[in-house]
Amino acid sequence: MRELRSSAFWRAVLAEFLGSLLYALLGLGASLRWAPGPPSVVGAALAFGLAQTTLVQALGHVSGGHVNPAVTLAFLMASQLSLPRAVGYMLAQVLGMLAGAGVLYGVTPGPVRGTLGLTALHPGVGPGQGTVVELLLTAQFVLCVFASFDDRHDGRPAMAAVPIGFSLALGHLFGVR
């Protein structure tokens, strides 16, 4: 529990909160229908991917730039993160995402707001199918995160943000429809 008294721990938790807030704000904001017609899947995928890339690059040195509870849980399960840090990160991520959605709600005109980017299953896709796709896409993303931060990959962890962002965009391009 000495970790909880560390200023580095609280800086990392704050970084995860801020990263999650910005991720939700930017990603969901790009998913809104600002013009008539169907939403742009490519635009939303790129927004989420670029937001993830930017936040991993900006916050990675402070907290690892997880910004996603699935990544934090995977790092905990792989014994790369302590339990108190994982719990702190996940709480900060959930609160940050809620705060980001709240800010977006506050700055978006009512007619554009809609469901704030909330997605639903396609009518032809059942809950079981949707769950399997989500699990596979999350696994693909988490595996990319682990591979990107692996020291055996040329010793260039600064480049980790790029494949992580591309991986997230790829998952959105496949999974959104």
DRENDO-1510 file (C-alpha; in Angstrom, 1 decimal, always signed):
<recs>
REC; n; res; u; v; w
REC; 1; MET; +0.0; +0.0; +0.0 .
REC; 2; ARG; +3.1; +2.2; +0.0 .
REC; 3; GLU; +2.3; +2.8; -3.7 .
REC; 4; LEU; -0.9; +4.7; -2.8 .
REC; 5; ARG; +1.2; +7.3; -0.9 .
REC; 6; SER; +3.4; +7.9; -4.0 .
REC; 7; SER; +3.0; +11.1; -6.0 .
REC; 8; ALA; +3.9; +9.2; -9.1 .
REC; 9; PHE; +0.9; +6.9; -8.5 .
REC; 10; TRP; -1.5; +9.8; -8.3 .
REC; 11; ARG; +0.1; +11.5; -11.3 .
REC; 12; ALA; -0.5; +8.3; -13.3 .
REC; 13; VAL; -4.1; +8.0; -12.1 .
REC; 14; LEU; -4.7; +11.7; -13.0 .
REC; 15; ALA; -3.1; +11.0; -16.5 .
REC; 16; GLU; -5.5; +8.1; -17.0 .
REC; 17; PHE; -8.5; +10.3; -16.0 .
REC; 18; LEU; -7.4; +13.1; -18.4 .
REC; 19; GLY; -6.6; +10.7; -21.2 .
REC; 20; SER; -10.0; +9.0; -20.9 .
REC; 21; LEU; -11.8; +12.3; -20.8 .
REC; 22; LEU; -10.1; +13.5; -24.0 .
REC; 23; TYR; -10.5; +10.1; -25.7 .
REC; 24; ALA; -14.3; +10.1; -25.0 .
REC; 25; LEU; -14.7; +13.8; -26.0 .
REC; 26; LEU; -12.7; +13.5; -29.3 .
REC; 27; GLY; -13.9; +10.0; -30.3 .
REC; 28; LEU; -17.6; +10.5; -29.5 .
REC; 29; GLY; -17.5; +14.0; -30.9 .
REC; 30; ALA; -16.3; +12.8; -34.2 .
REC; 31; SER; -19.1; +10.2; -34.2 .
REC; 32; LEU; -21.9; +12.8; -34.0 .
REC; 33; ARG; -24.0; +13.5; -37.1 .
REC; 34; TRP; -23.2; +17.1; -37.8 .
REC; 35; ALA; -24.7; +16.9; -41.3 .
REC; 36; PRO; -27.6; +14.9; -42.7 .
REC; 37; GLY; -26.9; +11.5; -44.0 .
REC; 38; PRO; -25.2; +8.4; -42.6 .
REC; 39; PRO; -22.4; +8.8; -40.1 .
REC; 40; SER; -18.9; +8.5; -41.3 .
REC; 41; VAL; -17.5; +5.2; -40.1 .
REC; 42; VAL; -14.0; +6.1; -41.5 .
REC; 43; GLY; -14.1; +9.5; -39.7 .
REC; 44; ALA; -15.1; +8.0; -36.4 .
REC; 45; ALA; -12.5; +5.2; -36.7 .
REC; 46; LEU; -9.8; +7.6; -37.5 .
REC; 47; ALA; -10.9; +10.0; -34.7 .
REC; 48; PHE; -10.7; +7.2; -32.1 .
REC; 49; GLY; -7.4; +5.8; -33.6 .
REC; 50; LEU; -5.8; +9.3; -33.7 .
REC; 51; ALA; -7.0; +10.1; -30.3 .
REC; 52; GLN; -5.5; +6.9; -28.9 .
REC; 53; THR; -2.2; +7.5; -30.8 .
REC; 54; THR; -2.0; +11.1; -29.4 .
REC; 55; LEU; -2.8; +10.1; -25.8 .
REC; 56; VAL; -0.4; +7.1; -25.7 .
REC; 57; GLN; +2.3; +9.4; -27.0 .
REC; 58; ALA; +1.4; +12.2; -24.6 .
REC; 59; LEU; +0.7; +10.2; -21.5 .
REC; 60; GLY; +2.6; +7.0; -22.0 .
REC; 61; HIS; +5.6; +8.1; -20.0 .
REC; 62; VAL; +3.4; +9.0; -17.0 .
REC; 63; SER; +0.9; +6.1; -16.8 .
REC; 64; GLY; +1.5; +3.9; -19.8 .
REC; 65; GLY; -1.3; +5.6; -21.7 .
REC; 66; HIS; -3.8; +2.7; -21.2 .
REC; 67; VAL; -6.9; +5.0; -21.5 .
REC; 68; ASN; -8.9; +1.8; -21.7 .
REC; 69; PRO; -10.0; -0.6; -18.9 .
REC; 70; ALA; -9.5; -3.6; -21.2 .
REC; 71; VAL; -5.8; -2.7; -21.6 .
REC; 72; THR; -5.4; -2.1; -17.8 .
REC; 73; LEU; -7.1; -5.4; -17.0 .
REC; 74; ALA; -4.8; -7.2; -19.5 .
REC; 75; PHE; -1.7; -5.6; -17.9 .
REC; 76; LEU; -3.0; -6.7; -14.5 .
REC; 77; MET; -3.6; -10.3; -15.6 .
REC; 78; ALA; -0.1; -10.4; -17.2 .
REC; 79; SER; +1.4; -9.2; -13.8 .
REC; 80; GLN; +2.6; -6.0; -15.5 .
REC; 81; LEU; +0.6; -3.8; -13.1 .
REC; 82; SER; -0.2; -3.9; -9.4 .
REC; 83; LEU; -3.7; -4.4; -8.2 .
REC; 84; PRO; -4.0; -1.0; -6.5 .
REC; 85; ARG; -2.7; +0.7; -9.6 .
REC; 86; ALA; -5.1; -1.3; -11.9 .
REC; 87; VAL; -8.0; -0.4; -9.7 .
REC; 88; GLY; -7.0; +3.3; -9.6 .
REC; 89; TYR; -6.6; +3.4; -13.4 .
REC; 90; MET; -9.9; +1.7; -14.1 .
REC; 91; LEU; -11.8; +4.1; -11.7 .
REC; 92; ALA; -10.0; +7.0; -13.3 .
REC; 93; GLN; -10.8; +5.7; -16.8 .
REC; 94; VAL; -14.5; +5.2; -16.1 .
REC; 95; LEU; -14.8; +8.6; -14.4 .
REC; 96; GLY; -12.8; +10.3; -17.2 .
REC; 97; MET; -15.0; +8.8; -19.9 .
REC; 98; LEU; -18.1; +10.0; -18.0 .
REC; 99; ALA; -16.6; +13.4; -17.7 .
REC; 100; GLY; -15.7; +13.5; -21.4 .
REC; 101; ALA; -19.2; +12.5; -22.4 .
REC; 102; GLY; -20.6; +15.2; -20.0 .
REC; 103; VAL; -18.4; +17.9; -21.5 .
REC; 104; LEU; -19.4; +16.8; -25.0 .
REC; 105; TYR; -23.1; +16.9; -24.0 .
REC; 106; GLY; -22.6; +20.4; -22.6 .
REC; 107; VAL; -20.8; +21.8; -25.7 .
REC; 108; THR; -22.9; +20.1; -28.4 .
REC; 109; PRO; -26.1; +21.7; -29.8 .
REC; 110; GLY; -29.3; +19.7; -28.9 .
REC; 111; PRO; -30.2; +18.7; -32.5 .
REC; 112; VAL; -26.7; +17.3; -33.1 .
REC; 113; ARG; -26.4; +15.6; -29.8 .
REC; 114; GLY; -28.6; +12.6; -30.6 .
REC; 115; THR; -27.3; +9.6; -28.6 .
REC; 116; LEU; -23.8; +11.1; -28.2 .
REC; 117; GLY; -22.3; +8.4; -30.5 .
REC; 118; LEU; -23.9; +5.5; -28.7 .
REC; 119; THR; -23.9; +2.5; -31.0 .
REC; 120; ALA; -26.2; -0.5; -31.2 .
REC; 121; LEU; -26.0; -3.9; -32.8 .
REC; 122; HIS; -27.1; -4.1; -36.4 .
REC; 123; PRO; -30.6; -5.7; -36.6 .
REC; 124; GLY; -29.1; -8.8; -38.2 .
REC; 125; VAL; -26.5; -9.3; -35.5 .
REC; 126; GLY; -27.4; -11.1; -32.3 .
REC; 127; PRO; -26.1; -10.3; -28.9 .
REC; 128; GLY; -23.9; -13.5; -28.9 .
REC; 129; GLN; -22.4; -12.5; -32.3 .
REC; 130; GLY; -21.8; -9.0; -31.1 .
REC; 131; THR; -20.1; -10.2; -28.0 .
REC; 132; VAL; -17.8; -12.5; -29.9 .
REC; 133; VAL; -16.8; -9.7; -32.4 .
REC; 134; GLU; -16.2; -7.3; -29.5 .
REC; 135; LEU; -14.0; -9.9; -27.7 .
REC; 136; LEU; -12.0; -10.6; -30.8 .
REC; 137; LEU; -11.5; -6.9; -31.6 .
REC; 138; THR; -10.5; -6.2; -28.0 .
REC; 139; ALA; -8.0; -9.1; -28.0 .
REC; 140; GLN; -6.5; -7.8; -31.3 .
REC; 141; PHE; -6.1; -4.4; -29.7 .
REC; 142; VAL; -4.7; -5.6; -26.5 .
REC; 143; LEU; -2.2; -7.9; -28.3 .
REC; 144; CYS; -1.1; -5.0; -30.4 .
REC; 145; VAL; -0.6; -2.9; -27.2 .
REC; 146; PHE; +1.5; -5.6; -25.6 .
REC; 147; ALA; +3.6; -6.1; -28.8 .
REC; 148; SER; +4.1; -2.4; -29.2 .
REC; 149; PHE; +5.5; -2.0; -25.7 .
REC; 150; ASP; +7.7; -5.1; -25.9 .
REC; 151; ASP; +11.3; -4.1; -25.3 .
REC; 152; ARG; +12.5; -6.8; -27.8 .
REC; 153; HIS; +11.0; -4.8; -30.7 .
REC; 154; ASP; +14.0; -2.7; -31.7 .
REC; 155; GLY; +14.0; -0.9; -28.3 .
REC; 156; ARG; +11.9; +1.9; -29.7 .
REC; 157; PRO; +8.9; +2.3; -27.3 .
REC; 158; ALA; +8.4; +5.8; -28.5 .
REC; 159; MET; +6.9; +4.4; -31.7 .
REC; 160; ALA; +4.4; +2.3; -29.7 .
REC; 161; ALA; +1.7; +5.0; -30.1 .
REC; 162; VAL; +1.4; +4.6; -33.9 .
REC; 163; PRO; +0.6; +0.9; -34.2 .
REC; 164; ILE; -1.7; +1.1; -31.2 .
REC; 165; GLY; -3.7; +3.9; -32.9 .
REC; 166; PHE; -3.8; +2.1; -36.2 .
REC; 167; SER; -5.0; -1.1; -34.4 .
REC; 168; LEU; -7.8; +0.8; -32.7 .
REC; 169; ALA; -8.9; +2.4; -36.0 .
REC; 170; LEU; -8.8; -1.0; -37.7 .
REC; 171; GLY; -11.1; -2.5; -35.0 .
REC; 172; HIS; -13.5; +0.4; -35.4 .
REC; 173; LEU; -13.5; +0.0; -39.2 .
REC; 174; PHE; -14.4; -3.7; -38.9 .
REC; 175; GLY; -16.7; -3.5; -35.9 .
REC; 176; VAL; -18.7; -0.4; -36.3 .
REC; 177; ARG; -20.9; -1.7; -39.1 .
</recs>
